[in-house]
Amino acid sequence: MPEDRYNLDLFIKNSFEEAIEYLDKIGIKIEWPKLRIFESTELFRGFGVGEYEGQANEVHIIKSELIKK
């Protein structure tokens, strides 16, 4: 399972969950948002994100933007 240690999706998901738990622990209560992970900006745009349709509880992460040098 060493691959899991470097799996970006797993890292993002775990970090997201830890952040929500931390906020709850320090008294900041938020409604649990949905996490969506996109591979690239193109897929993000193709998904139709940016139009408000009840997306207030969604967090979008674009992996290709995280790993740019």
PyMOL Python script that loads the backbone (N, CA, C, O; Angstrom):
from pymol import cmd

cmd.read_pdbstr("""\
ATOM      1  N   MET A   1       0.780  -1.199   0.000  1.00  0.00           N
ATOM      2  CA  MET A   1       0.000   0.000   0.000  1.00  0.00           C
ATOM      3  C   MET A   1       0.830   1.275   0.000  1.00  0.00           C
ATOM      4  O   MET A   1       0.279   2.334   0.299  1.00  0.00           O
ATOM      5  N   PRO A   2       2.098   1.240  -0.312  1.00  0.00           N
ATOM      6  CA  PRO A   2       2.874   2.475  -0.332  1.00  0.00           C
ATOM      7  C   PRO A   2       2.368   3.472  -1.367  1.00  0.00           C
ATOM      8  O   PRO A   2       2.567   4.677  -1.210  1.00  0.00           O
ATOM      9  N   GLU A   3       1.709   2.983  -2.436  1.00  0.00           N
ATOM     10  CA  GLU A   3       1.186   3.901  -3.458  1.00  0.00           C
ATOM     11  C   GLU A   3       0.149   4.828  -2.854  1.00  0.00           C
ATOM     12  O   GLU A   3       0.063   5.995  -3.236  1.00  0.00           O
ATOM     13  N   ASP A   4      -0.651   4.317  -1.900  1.00  0.00           N
ATOM     14  CA  ASP A   4      -1.688   5.136  -1.277  1.00  0.00           C
ATOM     15  C   ASP A   4      -1.095   6.338  -0.557  1.00  0.00           C
ATOM     16  O   ASP A   4      -1.735   7.384  -0.453  1.00  0.00           O
ATOM     17  N   ARG A   5       0.113   6.188  -0.067  1.00  0.00           N
ATOM     18  CA  ARG A   5       0.759   7.273   0.656  1.00  0.00           C
ATOM     19  C   ARG A   5       0.972   8.487  -0.252  1.00  0.00           C
ATOM     20  O   ARG A   5       1.003   9.622   0.223  1.00  0.00           O
ATOM     21  N   TYR A   6       1.115   8.248  -1.534  1.00  0.00           N
ATOM     22  CA  TYR A   6       1.382   9.322  -2.494  1.00  0.00           C
ATOM     23  C   TYR A   6       0.218   9.565  -3.449  1.00  0.00           C
ATOM     24  O   TYR A   6       0.375  10.272  -4.445  1.00  0.00           O
ATOM     25  N   ASN A   7      -0.935   8.994  -3.163  1.00  0.00           N
ATOM     26  CA  ASN A   7      -2.111   9.153  -3.996  1.00  0.00           C
ATOM     27  C   ASN A   7      -2.705  10.541  -3.739  1.00  0.00           C
ATOM     28  O   ASN A   7      -3.181  10.817  -2.638  1.00  0.00           O
ATOM     29  N   LEU A   8      -2.677  11.407  -4.744  1.00  0.00           N
ATOM     30  CA  LEU A   8      -3.135  12.786  -4.570  1.00  0.00           C
ATOM     31  C   LEU A   8      -4.617  12.853  -4.210  1.00  0.00           C
ATOM     32  O   LEU A   8      -5.006  13.666  -3.371  1.00  0.00           O
ATOM     33  N   ASP A   9      -5.451  12.011  -4.828  1.00  0.00           N
ATOM     34  CA  ASP A   9      -6.879  12.013  -4.497  1.00  0.00           C
ATOM     35  C   ASP A   9      -7.097  11.698  -3.021  1.00  0.00           C
ATOM     36  O   ASP A   9      -7.875  12.364  -2.339  1.00  0.00           O
ATOM     37  N   LEU A  10      -6.404  10.683  -2.545  1.00  0.00           N
ATOM     38  CA  LEU A  10      -6.533  10.277  -1.148  1.00  0.00           C
ATOM     39  C   LEU A  10      -6.019  11.378  -0.215  1.00  0.00           C
ATOM     40  O   LEU A  10      -6.624  11.650   0.822  1.00  0.00           O
ATOM     41  N   PHE A  11      -4.918  11.999  -0.581  1.00  0.00           N
ATOM     42  CA  PHE A  11      -4.362  13.091   0.221  1.00  0.00           C
ATOM     43  C   PHE A  11      -5.352  14.258   0.313  1.00  0.00           C
ATOM     44  O   PHE A  11      -5.571  14.805   1.394  1.00  0.00           O
ATOM     45  N   ILE A  12      -5.946  14.635  -0.817  1.00  0.00           N
ATOM     46  CA  ILE A  12      -6.915  15.735  -0.842  1.00  0.00           C
ATOM     47  C   ILE A  12      -8.117  15.392   0.027  1.00  0.00           C
ATOM     48  O   ILE A  12      -8.550  16.202   0.846  1.00  0.00           O
ATOM     49  N   LYS A  13      -8.651  14.193  -0.153  1.00  0.00           N
ATOM     50  CA  LYS A  13      -9.832  13.760   0.605  1.00  0.00           C
ATOM     51  C   LYS A  13      -9.550  13.765   2.105  1.00  0.00           C
ATOM     52  O   LYS A  13     -10.345  14.290   2.883  1.00  0.00           O
ATOM     53  N   ASN A  14      -8.430  13.188   2.512  1.00  0.00           N
ATOM     54  CA  ASN A  14      -8.098  13.132   3.936  1.00  0.00           C
ATOM     55  C   ASN A  14      -7.861  14.523   4.515  1.00  0.00           C
ATOM     56  O   ASN A  14      -8.292  14.813   5.631  1.00  0.00           O
ATOM     57  N   SER A  15      -7.184  15.378   3.769  1.00  0.00           N
ATOM     58  CA  SER A  15      -6.935  16.748   4.235  1.00  0.00           C
ATOM     59  C   SER A  15      -8.240  17.522   4.380  1.00  0.00           C
ATOM     60  O   SER A  15      -8.417  18.290   5.325  1.00  0.00           O
ATOM     61  N   PHE A  16      -9.137  17.315   3.448  1.00  0.00           N
ATOM     62  CA  PHE A  16     -10.444  17.961   3.470  1.00  0.00           C
ATOM     63  C   PHE A  16     -11.218  17.535   4.719  1.00  0.00           C
ATOM     64  O   PHE A  16     -11.776  18.370   5.432  1.00  0.00           O
ATOM     65  N   GLU A  17     -11.243  16.227   4.972  1.00  0.00           N
ATOM     66  CA  GLU A  17     -11.966  15.710   6.133  1.00  0.00           C
ATOM     67  C   GLU A  17     -11.338  16.199   7.440  1.00  0.00           C
ATOM     68  O   GLU A  17     -12.053  16.530   8.385  1.00  0.00           O
ATOM     69  N   GLU A  18     -10.015  16.246   7.495  1.00  0.00           N
ATOM     70  CA  GLU A  18      -9.331  16.736   8.694  1.00  0.00           C
ATOM     71  C   GLU A  18      -9.635  18.214   8.936  1.00  0.00           C
ATOM     72  O   GLU A  18      -9.795  18.636  10.081  1.00  0.00           O
ATOM     73  N   ALA A  19      -9.716  18.995   7.868  1.00  0.00           N
ATOM     74  CA  ALA A  19     -10.028  20.423   8.009  1.00  0.00           C
ATOM     75  C   ALA A  19     -11.436  20.614   8.566  1.00  0.00           C
ATOM     76  O   ALA A  19     -11.648  21.460   9.435  1.00  0.00           O
ATOM     77  N   ILE A  20     -12.394  19.841   8.077  1.00  0.00           N
ATOM     78  CA  ILE A  20     -13.772  19.936   8.563  1.00  0.00           C
ATOM     79  C   ILE A  20     -13.833  19.540  10.034  1.00  0.00           C
ATOM     80  O   ILE A  20     -14.493  20.208  10.831  1.00  0.00           O
ATOM     81  N   GLU A  21     -13.148  18.456  10.398  1.00  0.00           N
ATOM     82  CA  GLU A  21     -13.120  18.007  11.794  1.00  0.00           C
ATOM     83  C   GLU A  21     -12.481  19.066  12.696  1.00  0.00           C
ATOM     84  O   GLU A  21     -12.956  19.303  13.806  1.00  0.00           O
ATOM     85  N   TYR A  22     -11.409  19.699  12.224  1.00  0.00           N
ATOM     86  CA  TYR A  22     -10.739  20.739  13.008  1.00  0.00           C
ATOM     87  C   TYR A  22     -11.667  21.931  13.232  1.00  0.00           C
ATOM     88  O   TYR A  22     -11.768  22.442  14.347  1.00  0.00           O
ATOM     89  N   LEU A  23     -12.339  22.368  12.181  1.00  0.00           N
ATOM     90  CA  LEU A  23     -13.266  23.489  12.321  1.00  0.00           C
ATOM     91  C   LEU A  23     -14.351  23.165  13.336  1.00  0.00           C
ATOM     92  O   LEU A  23     -14.709  24.008  14.159  1.00  0.00           O
ATOM     93  N   ASP A  24     -14.869  21.951  13.278  1.00  0.00           N
ATOM     94  CA  ASP A  24     -15.890  21.519  14.229  1.00  0.00           C
ATOM     95  C   ASP A  24     -15.329  21.528  15.655  1.00  0.00           C
ATOM     96  O   ASP A  24     -16.001  21.959  16.592  1.00  0.00           O
ATOM     97  N   LYS A  25     -14.109  21.055  15.807  1.00  0.00           N
ATOM     98  CA  LYS A  25     -13.456  20.973  17.122  1.00  0.00           C
ATOM     99  C   LYS A  25     -13.271  22.347  17.767  1.00  0.00           C
ATOM    100  O   LYS A  25     -13.386  22.484  18.985  1.00  0.00           O
ATOM    101  N   ILE A  26     -12.985  23.363  16.952  1.00  0.00           N
ATOM    102  CA  ILE A  26     -12.779  24.706  17.509  1.00  0.00           C
ATOM    103  C   ILE A  26     -14.070  25.531  17.542  1.00  0.00           C
ATOM    104  O   ILE A  26     -14.043  26.735  17.797  1.00  0.00           O
ATOM    105  N   GLY A  27     -15.187  24.872  17.283  1.00  0.00           N
ATOM    106  CA  GLY A  27     -16.477  25.525  17.438  1.00  0.00           C
ATOM    107  C   GLY A  27     -17.044  26.180  16.204  1.00  0.00           C
ATOM    108  O   GLY A  27     -18.048  26.886  16.291  1.00  0.00           O
ATOM    109  N   ILE A  28     -16.433  25.967  15.063  1.00  0.00           N
ATOM    110  CA  ILE A  28     -16.972  26.518  13.820  1.00  0.00           C
ATOM    111  C   ILE A  28     -17.786  25.415  13.156  1.00  0.00           C
ATOM    112  O   ILE A  28     -17.241  24.472  12.582  1.00  0.00           O
ATOM    113  N   LYS A  29     -19.086  25.556  13.247  1.00  0.00           N
ATOM    114  CA  LYS A  29     -19.987  24.534  12.711  1.00  0.00           C
ATOM    115  C   LYS A  29     -20.368  24.907  11.278  1.00  0.00           C
ATOM    116  O   LYS A  29     -20.879  25.997  11.023  1.00  0.00           O
ATOM    117  N   ILE A  30     -20.115  24.001  10.368  1.00  0.00           N
ATOM    118  CA  ILE A  30     -20.527  24.218   8.980  1.00  0.00           C
ATOM    119  C   ILE A  30     -21.260  22.977   8.500  1.00  0.00           C
ATOM    120  O   ILE A  30     -21.031  21.869   8.985  1.00  0.00           O
ATOM    121  N   GLU A  31     -22.129  23.183   7.555  1.00  0.00           N
ATOM    122  CA  GLU A  31     -22.806  22.058   6.935  1.00  0.00           C
ATOM    123  C   GLU A  31     -21.778  21.320   6.091  1.00  0.00           C
ATOM    124  O   GLU A  31     -21.036  21.946   5.335  1.00  0.00           O
ATOM    125  N   TRP A  32     -21.723  20.007   6.208  1.00  0.00           N
ATOM    126  CA  TRP A  32     -20.706  19.203   5.523  1.00  0.00           C
ATOM    127  C   TRP A  32     -20.787  19.425   4.020  1.00  0.00           C
ATOM    128  O   TRP A  32     -21.768  19.032   3.389  1.00  0.00           O
ATOM    129  N   PRO A  33     -19.770  20.051   3.440  1.00  0.00           N
ATOM    130  CA  PRO A  33     -19.791  20.286   1.989  1.00  0.00           C
ATOM    131  C   PRO A  33     -19.389  19.038   1.210  1.00  0.00           C
ATOM    132  O   PRO A  33     -18.739  18.135   1.737  1.00  0.00           O
ATOM    133  N   LYS A  34     -19.787  19.014  -0.036  1.00  0.00           N
ATOM    134  CA  LYS A  34     -19.406  17.919  -0.925  1.00  0.00           C
ATOM    135  C   LYS A  34     -18.080  18.285  -1.591  1.00  0.00           C
ATOM    136  O   LYS A  34     -17.884  19.424  -2.015  1.00  0.00           O
ATOM    137  N   LEU A  35     -17.186  17.325  -1.678  1.00  0.00           N
ATOM    138  CA  LEU A  35     -15.885  17.535  -2.302  1.00  0.00           C
ATOM    139  C   LEU A  35     -15.900  16.932  -3.699  1.00  0.00           C
ATOM    140  O   LEU A  35     -16.258  15.768  -3.877  1.00  0.00           O
ATOM    141  N   ARG A  36     -15.511  17.726  -4.687  1.00  0.00           N
ATOM    142  CA  ARG A  36     -15.372  17.228  -6.063  1.00  0.00           C
ATOM    143  C   ARG A  36     -13.942  17.479  -6.506  1.00  0.00           C
ATOM    144  O   ARG A  36     -13.432  18.596  -6.413  1.00  0.00           O
ATOM    145  N   ILE A  37     -13.301  16.417  -6.993  1.00  0.00           N
ATOM    146  CA  ILE A  37     -11.919  16.516  -7.451  1.00  0.00           C
ATOM    147  C   ILE A  37     -11.907  16.356  -8.966  1.00  0.00           C
ATOM    148  O   ILE A  37     -12.378  15.349  -9.495  1.00  0.00           O
ATOM    149  N   PHE A  38     -11.367  17.356  -9.661  1.00  0.00           N
ATOM    150  CA  PHE A  38     -11.271  17.324 -11.118  1.00  0.00           C
ATOM    151  C   PHE A  38      -9.813  17.143 -11.516  1.00  0.00           C
ATOM    152  O   PHE A  38      -8.916  17.663 -10.853  1.00  0.00           O
ATOM    153  N   GLU A  39      -9.579  16.415 -12.585  1.00  0.00           N
ATOM    154  CA  GLU A  39      -8.218  16.174 -13.071  1.00  0.00           C
ATOM    155  C   GLU A  39      -7.605  17.425 -13.687  1.00  0.00           C
ATOM    156  O   GLU A  39      -6.411  17.679 -13.526  1.00  0.00           O
ATOM    157  N   SER A  40      -8.430  18.216 -14.401  1.00  0.00           N
ATOM    158  CA  SER A  40      -7.888  19.367 -15.121  1.00  0.00           C
ATOM    159  C   SER A  40      -8.908  20.497 -15.187  1.00  0.00           C
ATOM    160  O   SER A  40     -10.092  20.309 -14.904  1.00  0.00           O
ATOM    161  N   THR A  41      -8.423  21.664 -15.566  1.00  0.00           N
ATOM    162  CA  THR A  41      -9.288  22.825 -15.730  1.00  0.00           C
ATOM    163  C   THR A  41     -10.331  22.568 -16.809  1.00  0.00           C
ATOM    164  O   THR A  41     -11.475  23.007 -16.689  1.00  0.00           O
ATOM    165  N   GLU A  42      -9.939  21.858 -17.864  1.00  0.00           N
ATOM    166  CA  GLU A  42     -10.868  21.574 -18.959  1.00  0.00           C
ATOM    167  C   GLU A  42     -12.050  20.744 -18.469  1.00  0.00           C
ATOM    168  O   GLU A  42     -13.196  21.024 -18.820  1.00  0.00           O
ATOM    169  N   LEU A  43     -11.776  19.731 -17.664  1.00  0.00           N
ATOM    170  CA  LEU A  43     -12.861  18.909 -17.125  1.00  0.00           C
ATOM    171  C   LEU A  43     -13.730  19.720 -16.173  1.00  0.00           C
ATOM    172  O   LEU A  43     -14.946  19.536 -16.122  1.00  0.00           O
ATOM    173  N   PHE A  44     -13.110  20.609 -15.428  1.00  0.00           N
ATOM    174  CA  PHE A  44     -13.834  21.483 -14.512  1.00  0.00           C
ATOM    175  C   PHE A  44     -14.804  22.366 -15.291  1.00  0.00           C
ATOM    176  O   PHE A  44     -15.970  22.494 -14.918  1.00  0.00           O
ATOM    177  N   ARG A  45     -14.320  22.973 -16.371  1.00  0.00           N
ATOM    178  CA  ARG A  45     -15.176  23.837 -17.206  1.00  0.00           C
ATOM    179  C   ARG A  45     -16.252  23.029 -17.911  1.00  0.00           C
ATOM    180  O   ARG A  45     -17.390  23.482 -18.036  1.00  0.00           O
ATOM    181  N   GLY A  46     -15.900  21.836 -18.372  1.00  0.00           N
ATOM    182  CA  GLY A  46     -16.859  20.981 -19.064  1.00  0.00           C
ATOM    183  C   GLY A  46     -17.960  20.481 -18.161  1.00  0.00           C
ATOM    184  O   GLY A  46     -19.033  20.098 -18.628  1.00  0.00           O
ATOM    185  N   PHE A  47     -17.702  20.484 -16.879  1.00  0.00           N
ATOM    186  CA  PHE A  47     -18.685  20.022 -15.905  1.00  0.00           C
ATOM    187  C   PHE A  47     -19.802  21.034 -15.725  1.00  0.00           C
ATOM    188  O   PHE A  47     -20.861  20.700 -15.194  1.00  0.00           O
ATOM    189  N   GLY A  48     -19.579  22.263 -16.161  1.00  0.00           N
ATOM    190  CA  GLY A  48     -20.590  23.308 -16.024  1.00  0.00           C
ATOM    191  C   GLY A  48     -20.529  24.010 -14.685  1.00  0.00           C
ATOM    192  O   GLY A  48     -21.522  24.578 -14.231  1.00  0.00           O
ATOM    193  N   VAL A  49     -19.388  23.975 -14.062  1.00  0.00           N
ATOM    194  CA  VAL A  49     -19.228  24.622 -12.769  1.00  0.00           C
ATOM    195  C   VAL A  49     -19.164  26.124 -12.971  1.00  0.00           C
ATOM    196  O   VAL A  49     -18.668  26.605 -13.989  1.00  0.00           O
ATOM    197  N   GLY A  50     -19.659  26.845 -12.012  1.00  0.00           N
ATOM    198  CA  GLY A  50     -19.636  28.297 -12.104  1.00  0.00           C
ATOM    199  C   GLY A  50     -21.039  28.856 -12.174  1.00  0.00           C
ATOM    200  O   GLY A  50     -21.265  30.033 -11.895  1.00  0.00           O
ATOM    201  N   GLU A  51     -21.973  28.015 -12.545  1.00  0.00           N
ATOM    202  CA  GLU A  51     -23.360  28.427 -12.546  1.00  0.00           C
ATOM    203  C   GLU A  51     -23.930  28.048 -11.193  1.00  0.00           C
ATOM    204  O   GLU A  51     -23.758  26.920 -10.732  1.00  0.00           O
ATOM    205  N   TYR A  52     -24.601  28.979 -10.566  1.00  0.00           N
ATOM    206  CA  TYR A  52     -25.129  28.702  -9.235  1.00  0.00           C
ATOM    207  C   TYR A  52     -26.409  27.896  -9.343  1.00  0.00           C
ATOM    208  O   TYR A  52     -27.433  28.382  -9.822  1.00  0.00           O
ATOM    209  N   GLU A  53     -26.330  26.678  -8.896  1.00  0.00           N
ATOM    210  CA  GLU A  53     -27.509  25.811  -8.815  1.00  0.00           C
ATOM    211  C   GLU A  53     -27.374  24.969  -7.559  1.00  0.00           C
ATOM    212  O   GLU A  53     -27.237  23.748  -7.635  1.00  0.00           O
ATOM    213  N   GLY A  54     -27.410  25.605  -6.426  1.00  0.00           N
ATOM    214  CA  GLY A  54     -27.284  24.873  -5.182  1.00  0.00           C
ATOM    215  C   GLY A  54     -25.883  24.357  -4.924  1.00  0.00           C
ATOM    216  O   GLY A  54     -25.710  23.374  -4.204  1.00  0.00           O
ATOM    217  N   GLN A  55     -24.882  25.000  -5.497  1.00  0.00           N
ATOM    218  CA  GLN A  55     -23.504  24.546  -5.335  1.00  0.00           C
ATOM    219  C   GLN A  55     -22.828  25.184  -4.126  1.00  0.00           C
ATOM    220  O   GLN A  55     -21.611  25.076  -3.975  1.00  0.00           O
ATOM    221  N   ALA A  56     -23.579  25.830  -3.286  1.00  0.00           N
ATOM    222  CA  ALA A  56     -22.979  26.522  -2.151  1.00  0.00           C
ATOM    223  C   ALA A  56     -22.271  25.560  -1.205  1.00  0.00           C
ATOM    224  O   ALA A  56     -21.357  25.969  -0.489  1.00  0.00           O
ATOM    225  N   ASN A  57     -22.667  24.312  -1.187  1.00  0.00           N
ATOM    226  CA  ASN A  57     -22.055  23.337  -0.287  1.00  0.00           C
ATOM    227  C   ASN A  57     -21.114  22.407  -1.028  1.00  0.00           C
ATOM    228  O   ASN A  57     -20.975  21.243  -0.653  1.00  0.00           O
ATOM    229  N   GLU A  58     -20.473  22.894  -2.064  1.00  0.00           N
ATOM    230  CA  GLU A  58     -19.525  22.083  -2.821  1.00  0.00           C
ATOM    231  C   GLU A  58     -18.160  22.757  -2.828  1.00  0.00           C
ATOM    232  O   GLU A  58     -18.051  23.975  -2.969  1.00  0.00           O
ATOM    233  N   VAL A  59     -17.132  21.948  -2.676  1.00  0.00           N
ATOM    234  CA  VAL A  59     -15.755  22.420  -2.780  1.00  0.00           C
ATOM    235  C   VAL A  59     -15.148  21.739  -3.993  1.00  0.00           C
ATOM    236  O   VAL A  59     -15.198  20.514  -4.105  1.00  0.00           O
ATOM    237  N   HIS A  60     -14.572  22.520  -4.908  1.00  0.00           N
ATOM    238  CA  HIS A  60     -13.982  21.973  -6.130  1.00  0.00           C
ATOM    239  C   HIS A  60     -12.467  22.099  -6.076  1.00  0.00           C
ATOM    240  O   HIS A  60     -11.933  23.180  -5.830  1.00  0.00           O
ATOM    241  N   ILE A  61     -11.783  20.989  -6.308  1.00  0.00           N
ATOM    242  CA  ILE A  61     -10.325  20.956  -6.347  1.00  0.00           C
ATOM    243  C   ILE A  61      -9.908  20.537  -7.757  1.00  0.00           C
ATOM    244  O   ILE A  61     -10.404  19.536  -8.274  1.00  0.00           O
ATOM    245  N   ILE A  62      -9.008  21.286  -8.380  1.00  0.00           N
ATOM    246  CA  ILE A  62      -8.490  20.947  -9.710  1.00  0.00           C
ATOM    247  C   ILE A  62      -7.060  20.464  -9.528  1.00  0.00           C
ATOM    248  O   ILE A  62      -6.156  21.248  -9.238  1.00  0.00           O
ATOM    249  N   LYS A  63      -6.868  19.160  -9.702  1.00  0.00           N
ATOM    250  CA  LYS A  63      -5.562  18.557  -9.427  1.00  0.00           C
ATOM    251  C   LYS A  63      -4.448  19.121 -10.286  1.00  0.00           C
ATOM    252  O   LYS A  63      -3.345  19.341  -9.786  1.00  0.00           O
ATOM    253  N   SER A  64      -4.701  19.362 -11.560  1.00  0.00           N
ATOM    254  CA  SER A  64      -3.634  19.854 -12.437  1.00  0.00           C
ATOM    255  C   SER A  64      -3.126  21.223 -11.979  1.00  0.00           C
ATOM    256  O   SER A  64      -1.971  21.565 -12.228  1.00  0.00           O
ATOM    257  N   GLU A  65      -3.970  22.001 -11.319  1.00  0.00           N
ATOM    258  CA  GLU A  65      -3.557  23.311 -10.813  1.00  0.00           C
ATOM    259  C   GLU A  65      -2.727  23.181  -9.537  1.00  0.00           C
ATOM    260  O   GLU A  65      -1.946  24.076  -9.214  1.00  0.00           O
ATOM    261  N   LEU A  66      -2.884  22.096  -8.825  1.00  0.00           N
ATOM    262  CA  LEU A  66      -2.123  21.885  -7.593  1.00  0.00           C
ATOM    263  C   LEU A  66      -0.681  21.497  -7.862  1.00  0.00           C
ATOM    264  O   LEU A  66       0.212  21.803  -7.072  1.00  0.00           O
ATOM    265  N   ILE A  67      -0.455  20.815  -8.989  1.00  0.00           N
ATOM    266  CA  ILE A  67       0.873  20.255  -9.224  1.00  0.00           C
ATOM    267  C   ILE A  67       1.695  21.031 -10.248  1.00  0.00           C
ATOM    268  O   ILE A  67       2.747  20.557 -10.678  1.00  0.00           O
ATOM    269  N   LYS A  68       1.235  22.210 -10.643  1.00  0.00           N
ATOM    270  CA  LYS A  68       2.008  23.028 -11.592  1.00  0.00           C
ATOM    271  C   LYS A  68       3.277  23.521 -10.928  1.00  0.00           C
ATOM    272  O   LYS A  68       3.297  23.809  -9.732  1.00  0.00           O
ATOM    273  N   LYS A  69       4.336  23.615 -11.717  1.00  0.00           N
ATOM    274  CA  LYS A  69       5.617  24.093 -11.181  1.00  0.00           C
ATOM    275  C   LYS A  69       5.819  25.547 -11.518  1.00  0.00           C
ATOM    276  O   LYS A  69       6.840  26.129 -11.152  1.00  0.00           O
TER     277      LYS A  69
END
""", "prot")
cmd.dss("prot")
cmd.show_as("cartoon", "prot")
cmd.util.cbc("prot")
cmd.orient("prot")
